[in-house]
Amino acid sequence: MQKVLDRFKRSSYSRGGMRKTLLHGLFPVVRAEVLRLLFTNPKQELYVRELARLSFLSLQTVQDELAKLEAAKLISSRSNGYHRFYLANSQHPLYGTLRNLIVRGAAHRQPAPRPRGQRNKRGS
């Protein structure tokens, strides 16, 4: 767990919010962040407050998204009596494809939108 926290402390996530990646263009922000955290470290279990803290999202928002993903069986959970731990469901038929998409999508920055009203000039 400490390695994950150290990596996030050094990343741009800890310097003022989320870094926009291609993953954020494919999924809503909340889903992109939760999937990124769970699928980039597939063997690691994270509990709800860890997910909320690492993603800079509210606890309720993360809980709602986890419920949706668990209903779709994309993630699984277990409880130790105090915390509910979540991890990517490696038994799901789309696990390999989804993990590959998430890992590659999280690595690429989302292209910046072109300012409105400006066009590419040709021939000049």
C-alpha angles and dihedrals in degrees: 000000000000091000090056092050092047091051092051092047089058095044129088089254091077093048099072113317143315125340110230112238135173086264089066089056092055100044137027111272095255094049092044092054096045092046091046093053095046101039101041089059100031098173094049121093118214128188125223099263091049090052091048093048095046093046097043089232130128119268094241092050091052092046091053092050093046090054091053094047092046091050087054088049092234090125133029132209142200134188130222091194094266107042132033109222123205131199139165113279104239090186094065113108092233096046097105095045094044094046091050091050093048096046093048094041093051091053096056123073115232110251114253114251116249113250113261118259096024123109133188109262116226128204097007 
